[in-house]
Amino acid sequence: MAYTTGDPETIKPEMAVQIRIWRVDEGFSWRAVAQAASDLWGSEYGSNQLYGEDLCVAAAKVLGEDPSREPWN
């Protein structure tokens, strides 16, 4: 499977908010974030853990937050 990271340039603010809700408010794992994003936005990555992590990092950056600190990690 070809793999590309969640690029902040492609994450819209509305998407970042949804990803934050999944990860922070609902406590989704990176795999669960990846699957939810794949289901909602039609990604080919399914529940790929690396994809979920990259989405969370990109979303945090779009929202001006540090992805390595609370509440993201």
C-alpha positions as CSV (number, residue, x, y, z in Angstrom):
1,M,0.0,0.0,0.0
2,A,1.4,3.4,-0.9
3,Y,1.4,5.7,2.1
4,T,1.4,9.5,2.4
5,T,1.2,11.4,5.6
6,G,-1.6,13.7,6.7
7,D,-0.4,17.0,5.3
8,P,-1.5,20.1,7.2
9,E,-2.0,21.8,3.8
10,T,-4.8,19.3,3.0
11,I,-6.5,19.4,6.4
12,K,-9.2,22.0,6.4
13,P,-10.1,23.7,9.8
14,E,-13.5,21.8,9.8
15,M,-11.7,18.5,9.4
16,A,-9.2,19.4,12.1
17,V,-12.0,20.1,14.5
18,Q,-13.6,16.7,13.7
19,I,-10.3,14.9,14.2
20,R,-9.8,16.7,17.5
21,I,-13.3,15.6,18.6
22,W,-12.5,12.0,17.8
23,R,-9.1,11.9,19.4
24,V,-9.6,14.2,22.4
25,D,-13.3,14.3,23.3
26,E,-14.2,10.8,22.3
27,G,-10.9,9.1,23.1
28,F,-10.4,7.4,19.8
29,S,-7.1,5.6,19.2
30,W,-5.0,6.5,16.2
31,R,-6.4,3.5,14.4
32,A,-10.0,4.5,15.2
33,V,-9.3,8.1,14.0
34,A,-7.9,6.7,10.8
35,Q,-10.9,4.5,10.3
36,A,-13.4,7.2,11.1
37,A,-11.6,9.6,8.7
38,S,-11.5,6.9,6.0
39,D,-15.2,6.3,6.4
40,L,-16.2,10.0,6.4
41,W,-13.8,11.3,3.8
42,G,-13.2,8.3,1.6
43,S,-9.6,7.6,2.4
44,E,-8.0,4.4,1.2
45,Y,-6.0,3.9,4.4
46,G,-8.7,2.4,6.6
47,S,-7.5,1.9,10.1
48,N,-3.8,2.4,9.4
49,Q,-2.3,3.5,12.7
50,L,0.3,5.7,11.1
51,Y,-2.3,7.5,9.0
52,G,-4.3,8.2,12.2
53,E,-1.3,9.5,14.0
54,D,-0.4,11.8,11.1
55,L,-4.0,13.1,10.9
56,C,-3.9,14.0,14.6
57,V,-0.5,15.7,14.2
58,A,-1.7,17.7,11.1
59,A,-5.0,18.6,12.8
60,A,-3.3,19.8,16.0
61,K,-1.0,22.0,13.9
62,V,-3.9,23.5,11.9
63,L,-5.6,24.3,15.3
64,G,-2.3,25.9,16.6
65,E,-1.8,23.1,19.2
66,D,1.2,21.0,20.1
67,P,0.4,17.4,19.0
68,S,2.9,16.0,21.5
69,R,1.3,17.5,24.5
70,E,-2.1,17.3,26.3
71,P,-4.8,16.9,25.3
72,W,-3.6,15.2,22.1
73,N,-1.3,12.6,23.8
